[in-house]
Amino acid sequence: MWKWWSVWGSVVLALGLGTGFFPGSSTWATVDHCYVRMGDWTPDETRCTGHWSTAGFTVTGGVHGVTVGGSEWPAIGPQQPDGWYEVRVSDSAHNHSAVAVPGAAVVYPALVWLVRVVLLLVVVASVVVLVNRARDRWYLRAYERELRNR
């Protein structure tokens, strides 16, 4: 039985920390810097860094899924030799709902909600199994008492 609970507990802990639902964690990632490299025949590449909190610790790392573009993202520095240049992060794009682990955050809205729904389903399934096991034990003990009293 302890193996079952250790696996489910680990899954709930990992999903809860990743989605920011534990104390000291945040469901938001703040974008600090973004870099863009223009593509000739391919879409522009973006690379953003930011910070968020996980389990009470502020973590800095890559923020994946930030949509960079338009007039709100002007270049603020010269182009580097490798083709990357820094753009100013617009005020409306500083904070994003995110799934975050200590090294990276993902801000794709569909993925964020998918992970949150999976977390909810895992917690609900765990509670249902716990209640059913407790009920089954109660019925078993009641049956054993009935057999002893005969």
Disulfide bonds with the S-S distance in Angstrom:
Cys34-Cys48 2.08
